[in-house]
């Protein structure tokens, strides 16, 4: 069964990883960023080797995202996202193909255990089944 594992974050988290601290988001050192990338790279490599990897990406900072809707004539209407007001947004994801929820939760727990500076937020990892049609519930 396929699951999407989602990591949340805020613009302040991205700023902190770039070295700019704010309340509740201490600045990351280059060594801390390297440890985070090594942790995630190791997880990705292990998922690929086990055959459980389907896809996964870290996303650009929220201030680069845009909302797109359609005008009455179908043309795109692009506007800035609400990220100044949003508490958390999708920061990255994995799609894994595993036998059951328990295995997806194990992978999510490993992602959640990623090293970070003391005092940095450690957002939960959301595990969400990918809808594969009727009768494929958790």
N, C-alpha and C positions, 0 to 999 in steps of 0.2 A: 504494500500500500504506500502511496506517496503522501508525504507531509511537507508543509512549508514551515520552516523554522524562521521566525522573524526577530531581529534585534532592533530595539527601539533606541532613539536618541533625541537630543535637542541640538539646536544650533550652538548653544553654549558648550556642549560636549565636543563638537567639531572644533570650535575656537580653542578649547582647552588642549586638545590634541595638537593643535598648531602652536601652542605655547602661550596663549592668552587666557589667563585665569579669570573667573568670575565667581560670584557667590555660589557655593555648592559644586563648583567645577574647577578644581585646582589644575594649574598648568602641568602638562606632561613634558617630561624630558625626552630627549632623543632616544635614550636607553629604554625608557618605558614604552615609547611608541614601537621600538624595535621588538621588545618582548611581546607586545600585543600582536604585531604582524607575524612573528614566529609562531605564537600560539595558534592563531587562526590558520596560518599556512600548514602547520602540522595536522590540524583537524581536517582541513581540506584534502591533504595528501592521503590521510588514513581513509577518508570516505571514498576517495577515488580508487584506492587500492582494494577496498572491500567490495567495490561494485555498488555501493549505496548512493554515490554522488549522482545527481541528475543535473543540478545547476546551483550556482550560488554567486552572489556579488555583494560587495560593499557599495553603498550608494553615495553620491556626491552630497555635499552639505545641503541642508534644507533650503538655504537662501537661493540655491540654483534651480529649485523646482518651480514649476508653474502649473496653474489650473488651466485646463482647456475645456471649454463648453462649445456648443454650436449655436450660431445665430439661426433665425428662422429659415434663412436660405441655405443652411448647412455649412457656411464658412466658419472656420475656427475663430473663437474668441479667447484670447490668451490674457490671463491676468496673474499677478503675483499670488503665490500661495498664502495661506493664513498663518505662516510659520512664526510670525512674531507673537501670535496669541496661542499657538498650539503648545501643549505641554510636551508631547513626544510625537515623533514621526518615525516612519520606517527608515532605519539606517543601513540595513543589510539583511540578506536572507540566504537560506539554503533551501533547495528542494531535494529531498532524499527519498529513496525508494527502499523501505525497510519492511520487515515482516509484521510489525505491530507498533502500537503507541508506545509501549515500554521502551523499545529501542530508540524511537524518535526522542523520547524524554531523556534517555541517556546521552544522546548527542547534544541535545539542548543544554543539559547540565554541564557538559564539557565546554560548550561555547560560553556559558555563563561564568565559568571559572577562569575566564581570560584575565591575565594580570592587568592591573590599573593602579594609578597612584592612590595612596591612602586618601580617603575622603571623596574620591570620585564616585559619581553615581554608577550603580551596577544594575542597569535595567533588566527586567525579566526577559527571557526568551519565550516568545509565543509559539506554541506548537499547534498547527492548524491542518487538519486533514485536507488533501486536495480532493475535491468532489470527483469521483470516478463513476458516477451513475448510481442508480437505485440499488440498495442492498449492500453498500460498501461503507457501513458506519464503523466508528471506532469500536 
